[in-house]
Amino acid sequence: MVKIRLKDGSVKEYPSGVTVIEVAQDLSEGLARVACAGLINNERVDIRTPITEDCELSILTFDDEQGKDAFRHTTSHILAQAVKRLFPNVKLAIGPSIQDGFYYDFDTEQPFSPEDLEKIEKEMKNIVKESLPIERFELPRVEAIQLMQERGEDYKVELINDLPEDAIISFYKQGEFVDLCAGPHLMSTKPVKAFKLLSVAGAYWRGNENNKMLTRIYGTSFTKKADLDEYINKLEEAKKRDHRKLGKELELFALMEEGPGFPFFLPKGMELRNTLIEYWREKHKAAGYQEISTPIILNQELWHRSGHWDHYKDNMYVTKIDDMDYAVKPMNCPGGMLVYKTKMHSYRDLPVRLAELGLVHRHELSGALHGLMRVRNFTQDDAHIFMLPEQIKDEIKNVINLIDEFYNVFGFKYHVELSTRPEDSMGSDEDWERATTALREVLEEKGYNYIVNEGDGAFYGPKIDFHLEDCLGRTWQCGTIQLDFQMPERFDLVYIGQDGEKHRPVMIHRVVFGSIERFIGILIEHFAGAFPTWLAPVQVKVLPISEKYHEYAQSVVEQLEKNGIKVEADYRAEKIGYKIREARLQRIPYMLIVGQQEQEESKVSVRSRAKGDEGAQALSDFIERIKDEIASKKIDTQGLDNSIE
């Protein structure tokens, strides 16, 4: 017998060899129907897995991320089976689940058309109706290779050959379809009722641009049609909010063929960007940071010293100056450390907080570029904090408080994740343990629930990542706090302690926005371009009814400008209804309409983005109102609705 501790803390005994699905069936037939995977001692397993020793067990359903992953992985196999039925000569590559869905890569002579996707979806529905049992089996390496060779699956043969010698080589079979796969998978194709194929793209085999370009089909799946419909609606809404589309319409930024991945900011985009930077500077100055600026190009020796050359050189641009090797900086931290070293510090000076809006460049493949979200140059709102060991926890808490203040002002919810030591890292186990423990203790003292990402830290230290949630429920990793014992050692950073001796400081790397360009892209989509008044590039549009009122309109503009309000006037010879509609499409927070009555009474007729026609008001009253709104950084909800025009 084996003792199994369940999620609710209860312990049950079963004969050794009982499977996860059999335990689920014993607990509840309803649970067994929705079981997607199991978690044995925190290790995800297939529901066919036999249990042969005492353990802790959780039954994972679609409501659990790892259960959702198994469900969608099963859907990717149904997709591949449908493709093989319709296009027998297509070769299979890989088909994992991903966030919000799945994909499968195929080697095909002709890319799939929209009509092909419709046929494939129809065949997938047939496979679900057939309720095919899904069976797992294992083979020795020689037999596994032989099976895939017989089926003409060259990519699978390559994958098997690359597996470690002691690897378990497993397959999953449903009807006539067999695929090399570690799993886990559902018990049959029957539960996969709600799915949709979304798009087709190109993808290099194994992500290597030197390999063959394959055809990738993306899709998603849910247990209920209502959830699928809701997700599809969100996708449609996301298309309307696409920052590339809105950025062009609102004249914020441009992407040019002359500089792929290097965005151009237009005047209105610079207004938005500068407002963000002014807020950043204000808050950082109040929090005790000193702003610095470091060069974009530094010699290659520096990058060897920092460790970036060994861990990051494939993403760096290099050049020669006076026959010496230089690199364009992909990160700001080495420059920050050189600034720290420009003078000797006492323990009384610490912590030293150096902040930098540093322009960095990283080589990205052209296929990975995506508007402002994935670029080749961007501005990191970096800061590097040099401190005494006993100041670590307080400084981490201060950074968390600052990041929290920033995200709240934009109305973002967020969650945090703790990332631990990766395989490709440097430093002693003791330093890593000390740093990881400090981050963990701060999160717990602050009362945060957090996810642990094993092995996902920076190469020089563990980190806390902040993931924003936008109004469509999408998450974006922006802020980060990285605790570093390694760089101060490599750069021989010191301070003079109370004992008059030299000591090594500890270092925090941190960002709030992450990339200012990417953060702007997130804001555009979050607010659908309808920025809060304090952020809007144009806060007020003055609309004279006819040419007779241009002079009064100009006086209104001048009074608004004197009060620091960003204003434009529309003097075109167009009907007022047309001007109002144009201003609405530009998502301007306020329109002031002026005509004879307004001129005679020294008033303005106010139309707001949030409330529509608000009637006539004294200009002085409107100015005080909008100044208060800007100063308080109030967020209206217009841009956060789940639908836009």
ZAMARGU-4260 file (C-alpha; in steps of 0.2 Angstrom, whole numbers, plus 5000, padded with zeros to 4 digits):
<rodrens>
0) 5000/5000/5000 | 5005/5018/4997 | 5000/5033/5008 | 4994/5048/4997 | 4992/5065/5005
5) 4979/5075/4995 | 4978/5094/4992 | 4966/5096/5006 | 4978/5088/5018 | 4969/5072/5020
10) 4979/5055/5018 | 4972/5040/5009 | 4979/5023/5006 | 4979/5014/4989 | 4988/4998/4982
15) 5005/5002/4975 | 5004/5005/4957 | 4988/5015/4957 | 4987/5028/4944 | 4983/5046/4946
20) 4967/5045/4936 | 4962/5030/4947 | 4964/5041/4962 | 4954/5054/4954 | 4940/5042/4950
25) 4940/5036/4968 | 4938/5053/4974 | 4925/5059/4962 | 4919/5054/4945 | 4917/5072/4941
30) 4935/5076/4946 | 4941/5061/4935 | 4931/5068/4920 | 4940/5085/4921 | 4957/5079/4927
35) 4971/5085/4915 | 4987/5080/4924 | 4994/5076/4941 | 5007/5084/4953 | 5017/5071/4963
40) 5028/5079/4976 | 5027/5095/4965 | 5032/5087/4949 | 5020/5087/4935 | 5015/5070/4928
45) 5003/5061/4916 | 4987/5055/4924 | 4992/5038/4918 | 5007/5038/4930 | 5007/5024/4943
50) 5011/5029/4961 | 5023/5017/4969 | 5028/5026/4985 | 5021/5038/4998 | 5018/5055/4991
55) 5009/5071/4990 | 4997/5072/4975 | 4986/5086/4967 | 4974/5082/4953 | 4976/5096/4940
60) 4962/5102/4930 | 4960/5116/4917 | 4958/5129/4931 | 4977/5125/4935 | 4990/5132/4923
65) 4999/5115/4922 | 4982/5107/4919 | 4978/5119/4905 | 4995/5116/4898 | 4991/5097/4896
70) 4974/5101/4889 | 4981/5112/4876 | 4995/5100/4872 | 4982/5087/4868 | 4974/5099/4856
75) 4990/5102/4847 | 4991/5083/4844 | 4973/5084/4838 | 4979/5098/4826 | 4993/5087/4820
80) 4983/5072/4817 | 4970/5082/4807 | 4984/5089/4796 | 4992/5072/4793 | 4974/5065/4788
85) 4972/5080/4775 | 4990/5082/4770 | 4999/5065/4772 | 5015/5071/4765 | 5018/5085/4778
90) 5031/5081/4790 | 5029/5084/4809 | 5041/5095/4819 | 5035/5101/4837 | 5019/5106/4844
95) 5019/5112/4862 | 5007/5122/4872 | 5011/5140/4875 | 5003/5154/4885 | 4985/5156/4880
100) 4986/5142/4867 | 4997/5130/4857 | 5005/5128/4840 | 5012/5115/4829 | 5026/5117/4816
105) 5025/5107/4800 | 5037/5105/4785 | 5025/5108/4770 | 5028/5112/4752 | 5014/5125/4752
110) 5010/5136/4766 | 4992/5133/4773 | 4979/5145/4767 | 4964/5152/4777 | 4953/5139/4767
115) 4965/5125/4773 | 4963/5131/4791 | 4944/5129/4790 | 4946/5111/4783 | 4959/5107/4797
120) 4947/5113/4810 | 4933/5103/4803 | 4944/5087/4803 | 4949/5091/4821 | 4930/5091/4826
125) 4929/5074/4818 | 4943/5068/4829 | 4935/5075/4845 | 4919/5066/4840 | 4928/5050/4837
130) 4933/5051/4856 | 4949/5042/4852 | 4958/5035/4867 | 4975/5042/4870 | 4988/5029/4875
135) 5006/5032/4881 | 5020/5019/4877 | 5039/5019/4878 | 5052/5012/4866 | 5071/5009/4867
140) 5081/5021/4856 | 5084/5010/4841 | 5065/5005/4840 | 5060/5023/4843 | 5071/5029/4828
145) 5065/5015/4817 | 5046/5019/4821 | 5049/5037/4816 | 5059/5033/4801 | 5046/5021/4795
150) 5033/5035/4796 | 5045/5047/4787 | 5046/5059/4802 | 5064/5065/4800 | 5062/5079/4813
155) 5057/5067/4826 | 5072/5056/4822 | 5083/5071/4824 | 5075/5075/4841 | 5077/5056/4847
160) 5095/5056/4842 | 5098/5072/4852 | 5090/5065/4868 | 5102/5060/4882 | 5107/5042/4883
165) 5097/5038/4898 | 5082/5047/4892 | 5065/5039/4893 | 5058/5039/4875 | 5039/5040/4876
170) 5026/5041/4862 | 5007/5045/4863 | 4995/5037/4851 | 4977/5042/4846 | 4969/5031/4833
175) 4981/5030/4818 | 4991/5045/4824 | 5008/5043/4834 | 5019/5057/4840 | 5035/5057/4850
180) 5031/5066/4866 | 5035/5067/4885 | 5017/5072/4889 | 5006/5074/4899 | 4990/5072/4889
185) 4971/5069/4892 | 4964/5051/4892 | 4955/5054/4876 | 4951/5067/4862 | 4933/5069/4868
190) 4935/5083/4881 | 4942/5095/4868 | 4926/5103/4863 | 4930/5122/4861 | 4945/5126/4850
195) 4950/5138/4836 | 4965/5140/4824 | 4971/5158/4825 | 4985/5161/4812 | 4999/5154/4802
200) 5017/5160/4803 | 5034/5155/4798 | 5046/5148/4810 | 5064/5141/4809 | 5067/5123/4814
205) 5073/5124/4832 | 5073/5143/4831 | 5089/5144/4821 | 5089/5155/4806 | 5101/5143/4797
210) 5088/5129/4797 | 5074/5127/4786 | 5058/5138/4788 | 5043/5128/4794 | 5025/5133/4794
215) 5018/5136/4811 | 4999/5135/4815 | 4994/5144/4831 | 4978/5140/4840 | 4969/5140/4857
220) 4957/5128/4866 | 4945/5129/4881 | 4934/5117/4890 | 4918/5128/4886 | 4913/5137/4871
225) 4908/5152/4881 | 4926/5154/4887 | 4933/5152/4869 | 4920/5165/4863 | 4926/5177/4877
230) 4944/5174/4872 | 4941/5177/4853 | 4932/5193/4858 | 4947/5199/4868 | 4958/5195/4853
235) 4947/5206/4842 | 4948/5220/4855 | 4967/5218/4856 | 4968/5220/4837 | 4958/5236/4838
240) 4970/5242/4852 | 4986/5236/4843 | 4999/5249/4848 | 5006/5249/4830 | 4989/5254/4823
245) 4985/5267/4836 | 5003/5273/4836 | 5001/5278/4818 | 4983/5285/4819 | 4988/5295/4834
250) 5004/5301/4826 | 5014/5295/4841 | 5028/5285/4833 | 5034/5277/4816 | 5043/5262/4811
255) 5054/5264/4795 | 5062/5252/4783 | 5078/5262/4785 | 5079/5257/4803 | 5070/5240/4807
260) 5068/5238/4825 | 5073/5257/4828 | 5057/5267/4832 | 5055/5285/4827 | 5046/5295/4840
265) 5035/5309/4832 | 5031/5326/4841 | 5015/5319/4850 | 5024/5303/4855 | 5038/5314/4862
270) 5025/5323/4873 | 5019/5307/4880 | 5037/5300/4882 | 5043/5316/4891 | 5028/5316/4903
275) 5033/5299/4908 | 5051/5304/4910 | 5046/5320/4920 | 5036/5309/4932 | 5050/5296/4933
280) 5063/5310/4937 | 5051/5318/4950 | 5048/5302/4960 | 5067/5296/4959 | 5073/5313/4965
285) 5061/5312/4980 | 5067/5294/4983 | 5085/5299/4985 | 5092/5294/4967 | 5105/5304/4958
290) 5104/5304/4939 | 5119/5299/4928 | 5122/5296/4910 | 5135/5284/4903 | 5142/5281/4885
295) 5133/5270/4873 | 5149/5263/4866 | 5163/5256/4878 | 5178/5245/4875 | 5176/5226/4874
300) 5187/5223/4889 | 5174/5230/4900 | 5161/5218/4894 | 5173/5204/4897 | 5175/5210/4914
305) 5157/5212/4918 | 5153/5194/4911 | 5141/5200/4898 | 5153/5195/4884 | 5152/5177/4889
310) 5134/5177/4893 | 5127/5189/4880 | 5138/5192/4866 | 5126/5185/4852 | 5115/5200/4856
315) 5128/5213/4856 | 5133/5225/4842 | 5152/5227/4840 | 5163/5239/4831 | 5182/5245/4830
320) 5189/5262/4835 | 5207/5266/4832 | 5210/5247/4830 | 5203/5243/4847 | 5187/5232/4849
325) 5172/5241/4856 | 5154/5236/4859 | 5137/5245/4859 | 5130/5243/4877 | 5116/5231/4879
330) 5114/5235/4897 | 5119/5250/4908 | 5126/5242/4923 | 5144/5242/4919 | 5144/5260/4916
335) 5135/5263/4933 | 5149/5253/4942 | 5162/5264/4933 | 5153/5280/4939 | 5153/5272/4957
340) 5172/5270/4956 | 5175/5288/4951 | 5178/5292/4970 | 5181/5282/4986 | 5165/5280/4996
345) 5163/5278/5015 | 5151/5267/5024 | 5142/5284/5028 | 5139/5287/5010 | 5129/5271/5007
350) 5117/5267/5000 | 5122/5276/4984 | 5107/5276/4972 | 5112/5280/4954 | 5098/5281/4941
355) 5100/5282/4922 | 5089/5283/4907 | 5101/5274/4896 | 5099/5270/4878 | 5104/5252/4875
360) 5105/5241/4859 | 5102/5223/4857 | 5103/5212/4841 | 5086/5204/4838 | 5081/5193/4824
365) 5070/5202/4811 | 5056/5190/4814 | 5056/5194/4832 | 5053/5212/4830 | 5036/5219/4835
370) 5032/5237/4836 | 5038/5245/4852 | 5036/5228/4861 | 5052/5220/4854 | 5065/5233/4847
375) 5083/5234/4844 | 5086/5250/4853 | 5077/5256/4869 | 5078/5266/4884 | 5080/5257/4901
380) 5075/5267/4916 | 5089/5259/4926 | 5095/5261/4943 | 5110/5254/4952 | 5110/5254/4971
385) 5126/5251/4981 | 5124/5247/4999 | 5130/5239/5015 | 5125/5221/5018 | 5114/5226/5032
390) 5104/5238/5021 | 5099/5225/5008 | 5081/5221/5014 | 5077/5240/5017 | 5083/5245/5000
395) 5073/5230/4992 | 5057/5236/5001 | 5060/5254/4996 | 5062/5249/4978 | 5046/5238/4979
400) 5037/5253/4987 | 5042/5264/4972 | 5037/5252/4959 | 5020/5249/4968 | 5018/5268/4967
405) 5022/5269/4949 | 5010/5255/4944 | 4996/5261/4954 | 4996/5278/4946 | 4992/5270/4929
410) 4979/5259/4937 | 4989/5242/4934 | 4986/5227/4944 | 5002/5216/4945 | 5009/5200/4952
415) 5027/5196/4957 | 5038/5181/4953 | 5055/5176/4961 | 5068/5169/4949 | 5082/5158/4955
420) 5099/5154/4949 | 5101/5148/4931 | 5113/5135/4925 | 5122/5148/4915 | 5128/5159/4930
425) 5143/5165/4940 | 5147/5166/4958 | 5147/5154/4974 | 5132/5144/4980 | 5133/5154/4997
430) 5131/5171/4988 | 5116/5165/4978 | 5108/5157/4993 | 5111/5173/5003 | 5104/5184/4989
435) 5089/5172/4986 | 5084/5171/5004 | 5085/5190/5006 | 5072/5192/4991 | 5061/5179/4998
440) 5061/5186/5015 | 5056/5203/5009 | 5042/5197/4998 | 5035/5187/5013 | 5037/5202/5025
445) 5028/5213/5013 | 5014/5200/5012 | 5016/5196/4993 | 5010/5180/4986 | 5023/5175/4973
450) 5027/5162/4960 | 5045/5154/4960 | 5053/5152/4943 | 5067/5140/4946 | 5083/5144/4936
455) 5076/5160/4928 | 5087/5172/4937 | 5100/5184/4929 | 5117/5176/4926 | 5124/5187/4941
460) 5109/5186/4953 | 5092/5181/4958 | 5078/5193/4954 | 5060/5198/4958 | 5050/5202/4942
465) 5034/5212/4942 | 5020/5207/4929 | 5007/5220/4925 | 4990/5215/4920 | 4981/5226/4907
470) 4963/5229/4905 | 4961/5214/4894 | 4969/5203/4907 | 4986/5201/4897 | 5001/5201/4908
475) 5018/5211/4904 | 5034/5209/4913 | 5041/5226/4916 | 5049/5230/4933 | 5063/5219/4940
480) 5074/5219/4956 | 5090/5210/4954 | 5101/5207/4969 | 5120/5205/4964 | 5135/5200/4974
485) 5145/5196/4959 | 5148/5212/4949 | 5155/5222/4964 | 5168/5208/4965 | 5172/5208/4946
490) 5174/5227/4946 | 5183/5228/4963 | 5170/5240/4971 | 5174/5245/4988 | 5169/5257/5002
495) 5179/5261/5018 | 5170/5254/5033 | 5169/5259/5051 | 5185/5250/5055 | 5195/5260/5042
500) 5197/5245/5030 | 5190/5242/5013 | 5174/5231/5011 | 5164/5225/4996 | 5147/5233/4994
505) 5131/5224/4988 | 5122/5229/4973 | 5104/5230/4966 | 5100/5232/4948 | 5082/5238/4945
510) 5070/5245/4933 | 5052/5251/4935 | 5046/5254/4917 | 5059/5242/4910 | 5059/5249/4893
515) 5051/5266/4891 | 5047/5262/4873 | 5039/5245/4877 | 5030/5253/4892 | 5022/5266/4880
520) 5016/5252/4869 | 5008/5244/4884 | 5000/5260/4889 | 4993/5263/4871 | 4985/5246/4871
525) 4979/5247/4890 | 4971/5264/4887 | 4966/5261/4869 | 4975/5277/4865 | 4963/5286/4877
530) 4976/5292/4889 | 4972/5299/4906 | 4972/5318/4904 | 4989/5320/4913 | 4997/5308/4901
535) 4988/5314/4885 | 5000/5322/4872 | 4985/5334/4868 | 4974/5338/4883 | 4962/5350/4875
540) 4957/5354/4858 | 4949/5371/4855 | 4936/5371/4841 | 4929/5387/4834 | 4912/5386/4825
545) 4918/5397/4811 | 4932/5409/4806 | 4923/5423/4815 | 4928/5416/4832 | 4946/5412/4828
550) 4952/5427/4838 | 4943/5421/4853 | 4948/5403/4851 | 4966/5409/4850 | 4964/5419/4867
555) 4957/5403/4874 | 4972/5393/4868 | 4984/5406/4875 | 4976/5406/4893 | 4977/5387/4893
560) 4995/5387/4888 | 4999/5400/4901 | 4993/5387/4914 | 5004/5373/4907 | 4989/5364/4898
565) 4994/5355/4881 | 4982/5362/4869 | 4978/5363/4850 | 4966/5372/4840 | 4957/5367/4824
570) 4955/5382/4813 | 4950/5372/4797 | 4935/5378/4787 | 4925/5362/4792 | 4908/5360/4800
575) 4909/5359/4819 | 4902/5341/4819 | 4916/5335/4808 | 4929/5344/4820 | 4921/5336/4835
580) 4922/5318/4827 | 4940/5321/4822 | 4945/5326/4840 | 4935/5311/4847 | 4945/5299/4835
585) 4961/5307/4841 | 4955/5302/4859 | 4958/5320/4866 | 4951/5321/4883 | 4942/5338/4881
590) 4935/5348/4867 | 4931/5367/4870 | 4918/5373/4857 | 4918/5392/4855 | 4905/5402/4845
595) 4895/5419/4847 | 4888/5415/4864 | 4904/5408/4871 | 4913/5424/4865 | 4900/5436/4872
600) 4900/5427/4889 | 4919/5423/4890 | 4914/5405/4892 | 4918/5388/4883 | 4906/5374/4879
605) 4914/5358/4886 | 4914/5341/4878 | 4923/5328/4888 | 4929/5311/4882 | 4921/5303/4897
610) 4904/5312/4898 | 4901/5320/4881 | 4892/5337/4881 | 4894/5346/4898 | 4888/5363/4893
615) 4895/5380/4894 | 4907/5384/4908 | 4918/5399/4913 | 4935/5397/4905 | 4943/5400/4922
620) 4933/5387/4930 | 4937/5374/4917 | 4956/5378/4919 | 4956/5375/4938 | 4946/5359/4935
625) 4958/5352/4922 | 4974/5358/4932 | 4967/5348/4947 | 4964/5333/4936 | 4982/5334/4929
630) 4989/5336/4946 | 4980/5322/4954 | 4984/5310/4939 | 4966/5305/4939 | 4962/5290/4928
635) 4945/5290/4919 | 4939/5273/4913 | 4935/5278/4895 | 4950/5269/4888 | 4948/5254/4900
640) 4932/5248/4893 | 4933/5231/4884 | 4927/5239/4867 | 4932/5254/4857 | 4926/5261/4840
</rodrens>
